Structures are given as C-alpha cells and as structure tokens.
Amino acid sequence: MSNVDLSKLSYAELVELSKELERQIAGKRDEELKVLVDGFAKKVQAAGFTVDEALDALQPYASPPKRKGASAGGAAPALYRDPANAANTWSGRGRVARWLADYESQGRRRQEFKI
C-alpha cells in the first residue's frame, strides 16, 4: 500500500481522490462478491443441490426488507377494542374503524371502547 501524504493535497484533489476511491471500492466489492457466489454455487451443485434450494435454505439468514415511511416503526398499538368482538381493534390513527363509527352513529362515545 502506498503512503500518500494527504495533508499536501488540496480540497479539490481530496474530493477527486475520494470519488476515485469509491469507484475502486465498488469495483473490488463486485469482483469479490462474484468470486464468492461462484464458489458457493459450485459447492452447492457438487453437493447435489440446486442453487434455488440453497437460496431457499438461506432465507432465515436474509435481512428483512428495509421499510420506508411512517409505517417503518411497525403497527401502532391498539387503543380501542370492540366489546362484541375482541378481534376488532383500532389504533386511533387514520380513518376511524367501521365498527367504532357504527357505535358512534348509535350515540355511544369513543371513550367507552378505550383499552
């Protein structure tokens, strides 16, 4: 590894060096990943399995997809519950649950159903 005295480079030179370094890193990453994948595929096939079988077996090790937006934090906890059917709940977010709107149209108060 060469020793470059970074303190002697200008800002523009450092930015350009950084961009080139990122390109080099991305290229090496792709190369090394391809070598690993090729070796994995050969080992799987030599063991008598298909690549699809191996991919299925790897599913427990895969990261869940990253979620974006407001729902990234998961489902909001239920704040209201239907006394006639405990499976009917509402978090208090978004449109009012139909079962709760029905009770309210009958003159009942939302607070009655608070958990």
Chimera marker file (.cmm) of the C-alpha trace (Angstrom):
<marker_set name="trace">
<marker id="1" x="0.000" y="0.000" z="0.000" r="1" g="1" b="0" radius="0.5"/>
<marker id="2" x="1.447" y="3.354" z="-0.997" r="1" g="1" b="0" radius="0.5"/>
<marker id="3" x="1.783" y="6.124" z="1.526" r="1" g="1" b="0" radius="0.5"/>
<marker id="4" x="0.289" y="9.326" z="0.156" r="1" g="1" b="0" radius="0.5"/>
<marker id="5" x="0.678" y="12.472" z="2.211" r="1" g="1" b="0" radius="0.5"/>
<marker id="6" x="-2.946" y="13.586" z="2.150" r="1" g="1" b="0" radius="0.5"/>
<marker id="7" x="-2.154" y="16.803" z="4.014" r="1" g="1" b="0" radius="0.5"/>
<marker id="8" x="-0.404" y="18.159" z="0.904" r="1" g="1" b="0" radius="0.5"/>
<marker id="9" x="-3.471" y="17.688" z="-1.341" r="1" g="1" b="0" radius="0.5"/>
<marker id="10" x="-5.964" y="20.473" z="-1.998" r="1" g="1" b="0" radius="0.5"/>
<marker id="11" x="-9.637" y="20.135" z="-1.188" r="1" g="1" b="0" radius="0.5"/>
<marker id="12" x="-10.482" y="19.531" z="-4.850" r="1" g="1" b="0" radius="0.5"/>
<marker id="13" x="-7.772" y="16.867" z="-5.104" r="1" g="1" b="0" radius="0.5"/>
<marker id="14" x="-9.052" y="15.164" z="-1.960" r="1" g="1" b="0" radius="0.5"/>
<marker id="15" x="-12.622" y="15.156" z="-3.320" r="1" g="1" b="0" radius="0.5"/>
<marker id="16" x="-11.428" y="13.666" z="-6.625" r="1" g="1" b="0" radius="0.5"/>
<marker id="17" x="-9.331" y="11.088" z="-4.753" r="1" g="1" b="0" radius="0.5"/>
<marker id="18" x="-12.376" y="10.199" z="-2.654" r="1" g="1" b="0" radius="0.5"/>
<marker id="19" x="-14.519" y="9.694" z="-5.772" r="1" g="1" b="0" radius="0.5"/>
<marker id="20" x="-11.849" y="7.512" z="-7.378" r="1" g="1" b="0" radius="0.5"/>
<marker id="21" x="-11.517" y="5.520" z="-4.165" r="1" g="1" b="0" radius="0.5"/>
<marker id="22" x="-15.286" y="4.917" z="-4.084" r="1" g="1" b="0" radius="0.5"/>
<marker id="23" x="-15.185" y="3.698" z="-7.700" r="1" g="1" b="0" radius="0.5"/>
<marker id="24" x="-12.318" y="1.360" z="-6.893" r="1" g="1" b="0" radius="0.5"/>
<marker id="25" x="-14.071" y="0.047" z="-3.767" r="1" g="1" b="0" radius="0.5"/>
<marker id="26" x="-17.290" y="-0.615" z="-5.691" r="1" g="1" b="0" radius="0.5"/>
<marker id="27" x="-15.370" y="-2.473" z="-8.413" r="1" g="1" b="0" radius="0.5"/>
<marker id="28" x="-13.458" y="-4.630" z="-5.921" r="1" g="1" b="0" radius="0.5"/>
<marker id="29" x="-16.618" y="-5.368" z="-3.987" r="1" g="1" b="0" radius="0.5"/>
<marker id="30" x="-18.356" y="-6.594" z="-7.134" r="1" g="1" b="0" radius="0.5"/>
<marker id="31" x="-15.330" y="-8.719" z="-8.101" r="1" g="1" b="0" radius="0.5"/>
<marker id="32" x="-15.018" y="-10.348" z="-4.683" r="1" g="1" b="0" radius="0.5"/>
<marker id="33" x="-18.746" y="-10.969" z="-4.387" r="1" g="1" b="0" radius="0.5"/>
<marker id="34" x="-18.770" y="-12.672" z="-7.788" r="1" g="1" b="0" radius="0.5"/>
<marker id="35" x="-15.897" y="-14.950" z="-6.727" r="1" g="1" b="0" radius="0.5"/>
<marker id="36" x="-17.741" y="-15.866" z="-3.512" r="1" g="1" b="0" radius="0.5"/>
<marker id="37" x="-21.030" y="-16.507" z="-5.322" r="1" g="1" b="0" radius="0.5"/>
<marker id="38" x="-19.347" y="-18.629" z="-7.989" r="1" g="1" b="0" radius="0.5"/>
<marker id="39" x="-17.638" y="-20.723" z="-5.306" r="1" g="1" b="0" radius="0.5"/>
<marker id="40" x="-20.883" y="-21.083" z="-3.385" r="1" g="1" b="0" radius="0.5"/>
<marker id="41" x="-22.791" y="-22.185" z="-6.487" r="1" g="1" b="0" radius="0.5"/>
<marker id="42" x="-20.131" y="-24.772" z="-7.324" r="1" g="1" b="0" radius="0.5"/>
<marker id="43" x="-20.144" y="-26.182" z="-3.782" r="1" g="1" b="0" radius="0.5"/>
<marker id="44" x="-23.942" y="-26.363" z="-3.727" r="1" g="1" b="0" radius="0.5"/>
<marker id="45" x="-24.083" y="-28.155" z="-7.066" r="1" g="1" b="0" radius="0.5"/>
<marker id="46" x="-21.231" y="-30.516" z="-6.116" r="1" g="1" b="0" radius="0.5"/>
<marker id="47" x="-23.231" y="-31.471" z="-3.026" r="1" g="1" b="0" radius="0.5"/>
<marker id="48" x="-26.191" y="-32.404" z="-5.225" r="1" g="1" b="0" radius="0.5"/>
<marker id="49" x="-28.418" y="-29.410" z="-4.548" r="1" g="1" b="0" radius="0.5"/>
<marker id="50" x="-29.786" y="-26.764" z="-6.863" r="1" g="1" b="0" radius="0.5"/>
<marker id="51" x="-28.966" y="-23.112" z="-6.406" r="1" g="1" b="0" radius="0.5"/>
<marker id="52" x="-32.693" y="-22.476" z="-5.848" r="1" g="1" b="0" radius="0.5"/>
<marker id="53" x="-32.693" y="-24.992" z="-2.976" r="1" g="1" b="0" radius="0.5"/>
<marker id="54" x="-29.675" y="-23.258" z="-1.464" r="1" g="1" b="0" radius="0.5"/>
<marker id="55" x="-31.320" y="-19.847" z="-1.777" r="1" g="1" b="0" radius="0.5"/>
<marker id="56" x="-34.443" y="-21.165" z="-0.053" r="1" g="1" b="0" radius="0.5"/>
<marker id="57" x="-32.284" y="-22.569" z="2.743" r="1" g="1" b="0" radius="0.5"/>
<marker id="58" x="-30.594" y="-19.167" z="3.138" r="1" g="1" b="0" radius="0.5"/>
<marker id="59" x="-33.865" y="-17.311" z="3.728" r="1" g="1" b="0" radius="0.5"/>
<marker id="60" x="-33.615" y="-17.392" z="7.556" r="1" g="1" b="0" radius="0.5"/>
<marker id="61" x="-30.252" y="-15.610" z="7.222" r="1" g="1" b="0" radius="0.5"/>
<marker id="62" x="-31.556" y="-12.878" z="4.917" r="1" g="1" b="0" radius="0.5"/>
<marker id="63" x="-32.272" y="-9.414" z="6.276" r="1" g="1" b="0" radius="0.5"/>
<marker id="64" x="-35.880" y="-8.331" z="6.130" r="1" g="1" b="0" radius="0.5"/>
<marker id="65" x="-36.508" y="-5.664" z="3.517" r="1" g="1" b="0" radius="0.5"/>
<marker id="66" x="-36.000" y="-2.164" z="4.767" r="1" g="1" b="0" radius="0.5"/>
<marker id="67" x="-39.239" y="-0.301" z="5.229" r="1" g="1" b="0" radius="0.5"/>
<marker id="68" x="-39.644" y="3.370" z="4.416" r="1" g="1" b="0" radius="0.5"/>
<marker id="69" x="-42.107" y="5.973" z="5.532" r="1" g="1" b="0" radius="0.5"/>
<marker id="70" x="-44.288" y="6.368" z="8.577" r="1" g="1" b="0" radius="0.5"/>
<marker id="71" x="-45.052" y="2.670" z="8.824" r="1" g="1" b="0" radius="0.5"/>
<marker id="72" x="-41.380" y="1.829" z="9.314" r="1" g="1" b="0" radius="0.5"/>
<marker id="73" x="-41.874" y="1.698" z="13.078" r="1" g="1" b="0" radius="0.5"/>
<marker id="74" x="-44.344" y="-1.158" z="12.833" r="1" g="1" b="0" radius="0.5"/>
<marker id="75" x="-48.017" y="-1.327" z="13.664" r="1" g="1" b="0" radius="0.5"/>
<marker id="76" x="-49.319" y="1.095" z="16.245" r="1" g="1" b="0" radius="0.5"/>
<marker id="77" x="-50.735" y="-0.490" z="19.390" r="1" g="1" b="0" radius="0.5"/>
<marker id="78" x="-54.499" y="-0.807" z="19.654" r="1" g="1" b="0" radius="0.5"/>
<marker id="79" x="-56.162" y="1.911" z="21.690" r="1" g="1" b="0" radius="0.5"/>
<marker id="80" x="-59.797" y="0.880" z="21.177" r="1" g="1" b="0" radius="0.5"/>
<marker id="81" x="-61.490" y="-2.537" z="21.270" r="1" g="1" b="0" radius="0.5"/>
<marker id="82" x="-64.952" y="-3.699" z="20.218" r="1" g="1" b="0" radius="0.5"/>
<marker id="83" x="-66.613" y="-5.370" z="23.240" r="1" g="1" b="0" radius="0.5"/>
<marker id="84" x="-68.710" y="-7.555" z="20.926" r="1" g="1" b="0" radius="0.5"/>
<marker id="85" x="-65.662" y="-8.855" z="19.034" r="1" g="1" b="0" radius="0.5"/>
<marker id="86" x="-62.224" y="-8.587" z="20.647" r="1" g="1" b="0" radius="0.5"/>
<marker id="87" x="-60.565" y="-9.067" z="17.257" r="1" g="1" b="0" radius="0.5"/>
<marker id="88" x="-61.849" y="-5.638" z="16.228" r="1" g="1" b="0" radius="0.5"/>
<marker id="89" x="-59.351" y="-3.032" z="17.376" r="1" g="1" b="0" radius="0.5"/>
<marker id="90" x="-58.280" y="0.427" z="16.262" r="1" g="1" b="0" radius="0.5"/>
<marker id="91" x="-55.029" y="2.268" z="16.937" r="1" g="1" b="0" radius="0.5"/>
<marker id="92" x="-56.581" y="5.718" z="16.815" r="1" g="1" b="0" radius="0.5"/>
<marker id="93" x="-54.679" y="6.509" z="13.610" r="1" g="1" b="0" radius="0.5"/>
<marker id="94" x="-56.098" y="7.046" z="10.163" r="1" g="1" b="0" radius="0.5"/>
<marker id="95" x="-59.740" y="6.526" z="9.273" r="1" g="1" b="0" radius="0.5"/>
<marker id="96" x="-61.992" y="5.529" z="12.168" r="1" g="1" b="0" radius="0.5"/>
<marker id="97" x="-62.650" y="1.788" z="12.230" r="1" g="1" b="0" radius="0.5"/>
<marker id="98" x="-66.059" y="0.897" z="10.803" r="1" g="1" b="0" radius="0.5"/>
<marker id="99" x="-67.144" y="-0.942" z="13.960" r="1" g="1" b="0" radius="0.5"/>
<marker id="100" x="-66.344" y="2.130" z="16.067" r="1" g="1" b="0" radius="0.5"/>
<marker id="101" x="-68.052" y="4.509" z="13.629" r="1" g="1" b="0" radius="0.5"/>
<marker id="102" x="-71.152" y="2.302" z="13.808" r="1" g="1" b="0" radius="0.5"/>
<marker id="103" x="-71.215" y="2.537" z="17.614" r="1" g="1" b="0" radius="0.5"/>
<marker id="104" x="-70.712" y="6.296" z="17.459" r="1" g="1" b="0" radius="0.5"/>
<marker id="105" x="-73.606" y="6.645" z="14.985" r="1" g="1" b="0" radius="0.5"/>
<marker id="106" x="-75.755" y="4.888" z="17.613" r="1" g="1" b="0" radius="0.5"/>
<marker id="107" x="-74.880" y="7.661" z="20.089" r="1" g="1" b="0" radius="0.5"/>
<marker id="108" x="-72.144" y="5.830" z="22.006" r="1" g="1" b="0" radius="0.5"/>
<marker id="109" x="-68.929" y="7.601" z="22.935" r="1" g="1" b="0" radius="0.5"/>
<marker id="110" x="-65.493" y="6.610" z="21.695" r="1" g="1" b="0" radius="0.5"/>
<marker id="111" x="-64.129" y="6.718" z="25.251" r="1" g="1" b="0" radius="0.5"/>
<marker id="112" x="-66.277" y="3.666" z="26.146" r="1" g="1" b="0" radius="0.5"/>
<marker id="113" x="-64.112" y="1.499" z="23.916" r="1" g="1" b="0" radius="0.5"/>
<marker id="114" x="-60.716" y="2.737" z="25.123" r="1" g="1" b="0" radius="0.5"/>
<marker id="115" x="-58.432" y="-0.089" z="26.186" r="1" g="1" b="0" radius="0.5"/>
<link id1="1" id2="2" r="1" g="1" b="0" radius="0.2"/>
<link id1="2" id2="3" r="1" g="1" b="0" radius="0.2"/>
<link id1="3" id2="4" r="1" g="1" b="0" radius="0.2"/>
<link id1="4" id2="5" r="1" g="1" b="0" radius="0.2"/>
<link id1="5" id2="6" r="1" g="1" b="0" radius="0.2"/>
<link id1="6" id2="7" r="1" g="1" b="0" radius="0.2"/>
<link id1="7" id2="8" r="1" g="1" b="0" radius="0.2"/>
<link id1="8" id2="9" r="1" g="1" b="0" radius="0.2"/>
<link id1="9" id2="10" r="1" g="1" b="0" radius="0.2"/>
<link id1="10" id2="11" r="1" g="1" b="0" radius="0.2"/>
<link id1="11" id2="12" r="1" g="1" b="0" radius="0.2"/>
<link id1="12" id2="13" r="1" g="1" b="0" radius="0.2"/>
<link id1="13" id2="14" r="1" g="1" b="0" radius="0.2"/>
<link id1="14" id2="15" r="1" g="1" b="0" radius="0.2"/>
<link id1="15" id2="16" r="1" g="1" b="0" radius="0.2"/>
<link id1="16" id2="17" r="1" g="1" b="0" radius="0.2"/>
<link id1="17" id2="18" r="1" g="1" b="0" radius="0.2"/>
<link id1="18" id2="19" r="1" g="1" b="0" radius="0.2"/>
<link id1="19" id2="20" r="1" g="1" b="0" radius="0.2"/>
<link id1="20" id2="21" r="1" g="1" b="0" radius="0.2"/>
<link id1="21" id2="22" r="1" g="1" b="0" radius="0.2"/>
<link id1="22" id2="23" r="1" g="1" b="0" radius="0.2"/>
<link id1="23" id2="24" r="1" g="1" b="0" radius="0.2"/>
<link id1="24" id2="25" r="1" g="1" b="0" radius="0.2"/>
<link id1="25" id2="26" r="1" g="1" b="0" radius="0.2"/>
<link id1="26" id2="27" r="1" g="1" b="0" radius="0.2"/>
<link id1="27" id2="28" r="1" g="1" b="0" radius="0.2"/>
<link id1="28" id2="29" r="1" g="1" b="0" radius="0.2"/>
<link id1="29" id2="30" r="1" g="1" b="0" radius="0.2"/>
<link id1="30" id2="31" r="1" g="1" b="0" radius="0.2"/>
<link id1="31" id2="32" r="1" g="1" b="0" radius="0.2"/>
<link id1="32" id2="33" r="1" g="1" b="0" radius="0.2"/>
<link id1="33" id2="34" r="1" g="1" b="0" radius="0.2"/>
<link id1="34" id2="35" r="1" g="1" b="0" radius="0.2"/>
<link id1="35" id2="36" r="1" g="1" b="0" radius="0.2"/>
<link id1="36" id2="37" r="1" g="1" b="0" radius="0.2"/>
<link id1="37" id2="38" r="1" g="1" b="0" radius="0.2"/>
<link id1="38" id2="39" r="1" g="1" b="0" radius="0.2"/>
<link id1="39" id2="40" r="1" g="1" b="0" radius="0.2"/>
<link id1="40" id2="41" r="1" g="1" b="0" radius="0.2"/>
<link id1="41" id2="42" r="1" g="1" b="0" radius="0.2"/>
<link id1="42" id2="43" r="1" g="1" b="0" radius="0.2"/>
<link id1="43" id2="44" r="1" g="1" b="0" radius="0.2"/>
<link id1="44" id2="45" r="1" g="1" b="0" radius="0.2"/>
<link id1="45" id2="46" r="1" g="1" b="0" radius="0.2"/>
<link id1="46" id2="47" r="1" g="1" b="0" radius="0.2"/>
<link id1="47" id2="48" r="1" g="1" b="0" radius="0.2"/>
<link id1="48" id2="49" r="1" g="1" b="0" radius="0.2"/>
<link id1="49" id2="50" r="1" g="1" b="0" radius="0.2"/>
<link id1="50" id2="51" r="1" g="1" b="0" radius="0.2"/>
<link id1="51" id2="52" r="1" g="1" b="0" radius="0.2"/>
<link id1="52" id2="53" r="1" g="1" b="0" radius="0.2"/>
<link id1="53" id2="54" r="1" g="1" b="0" radius="0.2"/>
<link id1="54" id2="55" r="1" g="1" b="0" radius="0.2"/>
<link id1="55" id2="56" r="1" g="1" b="0" radius="0.2"/>
<link id1="56" id2="57" r="1" g="1" b="0" radius="0.2"/>
<link id1="57" id2="58" r="1" g="1" b="0" radius="0.2"/>
<link id1="58" id2="59" r="1" g="1" b="0" radius="0.2"/>
<link id1="59" id2="60" r="1" g="1" b="0" radius="0.2"/>
<link id1="60" id2="61" r="1" g="1" b="0" radius="0.2"/>
<link id1="61" id2="62" r="1" g="1" b="0" radius="0.2"/>
<link id1="62" id2="63" r="1" g="1" b="0" radius="0.2"/>
<link id1="63" id2="64" r="1" g="1" b="0" radius="0.2"/>
<link id1="64" id2="65" r="1" g="1" b="0" radius="0.2"/>
<link id1="65" id2="66" r="1" g="1" b="0" radius="0.2"/>
<link id1="66" id2="67" r="1" g="1" b="0" radius="0.2"/>
<link id1="67" id2="68" r="1" g="1" b="0" radius="0.2"/>
<link id1="68" id2="69" r="1" g="1" b="0" radius="0.2"/>
<link id1="69" id2="70" r="1" g="1" b="0" radius="0.2"/>
<link id1="70" id2="71" r="1" g="1" b="0" radius="0.2"/>
<link id1="71" id2="72" r="1" g="1" b="0" radius="0.2"/>
<link id1="72" id2="73" r="1" g="1" b="0" radius="0.2"/>
<link id1="73" id2="74" r="1" g="1" b="0" radius="0.2"/>
<link id1="74" id2="75" r="1" g="1" b="0" radius="0.2"/>
<link id1="75" id2="76" r="1" g="1" b="0" radius="0.2"/>
<link id1="76" id2="77" r="1" g="1" b="0" radius="0.2"/>
<link id1="77" id2="78" r="1" g="1" b="0" radius="0.2"/>
<link id1="78" id2="79" r="1" g="1" b="0" radius="0.2"/>
<link id1="79" id2="80" r="1" g="1" b="0" radius="0.2"/>
<link id1="80" id2="81" r="1" g="1" b="0" radius="0.2"/>
<link id1="81" id2="82" r="1" g="1" b="0" radius="0.2"/>
<link id1="82" id2="83" r="1" g="1" b="0" radius="0.2"/>
<link id1="83" id2="84" r="1" g="1" b="0" radius="0.2"/>
<link id1="84" id2="85" r="1" g="1" b="0" radius="0.2"/>
<link id1="85" id2="86" r="1" g="1" b="0" radius="0.2"/>
<link id1="86" id2="87" r="1" g="1" b="0" radius="0.2"/>
<link id1="87" id2="88" r="1" g="1" b="0" radius="0.2"/>
<link id1="88" id2="89" r="1" g="1" b="0" radius="0.2"/>
<link id1="89" id2="90" r="1" g="1" b="0" radius="0.2"/>
<link id1="90" id2="91" r="1" g="1" b="0" radius="0.2"/>
<link id1="91" id2="92" r="1" g="1" b="0" radius="0.2"/>
<link id1="92" id2="93" r="1" g="1" b="0" radius="0.2"/>
<link id1="93" id2="94" r="1" g="1" b="0" radius="0.2"/>
<link id1="94" id2="95" r="1" g="1" b="0" radius="0.2"/>
<link id1="95" id2="96" r="1" g="1" b="0" radius="0.2"/>
<link id1="96" id2="97" r="1" g="1" b="0" radius="0.2"/>
<link id1="97" id2="98" r="1" g="1" b="0" radius="0.2"/>
<link id1="98" id2="99" r="1" g="1" b="0" radius="0.2"/>
<link id1="99" id2="100" r="1" g="1" b="0" radius="0.2"/>
<link id1="100" id2="101" r="1" g="1" b="0" radius="0.2"/>
<link id1="101" id2="102" r="1" g="1" b="0" radius="0.2"/>
<link id1="102" id2="103" r="1" g="1" b="0" radius="0.2"/>
<link id1="103" id2="104" r="1" g="1" b="0" radius="0.2"/>
<link id1="104" id2="105" r="1" g="1" b="0" radius="0.2"/>
<link id1="105" id2="106" r="1" g="1" b="0" radius="0.2"/>
<link id1="106" id2="107" r="1" g="1" b="0" radius="0.2"/>
<link id1="107" id2="108" r="1" g="1" b="0" radius="0.2"/>
<link id1="108" id2="109" r="1" g="1" b="0" radius="0.2"/>
<link id1="109" id2="110" r="1" g="1" b="0" radius="0.2"/>
<link id1="110" id2="111" r="1" g="1" b="0" radius="0.2"/>
<link id1="111" id2="112" r="1" g="1" b="0" radius="0.2"/>
<link id1="112" id2="113" r="1" g="1" b="0" radius="0.2"/>
<link id1="113" id2="114" r="1" g="1" b="0" radius="0.2"/>
<link id1="114" id2="115" r="1" g="1" b="0" radius="0.2"/>
</marker_set>
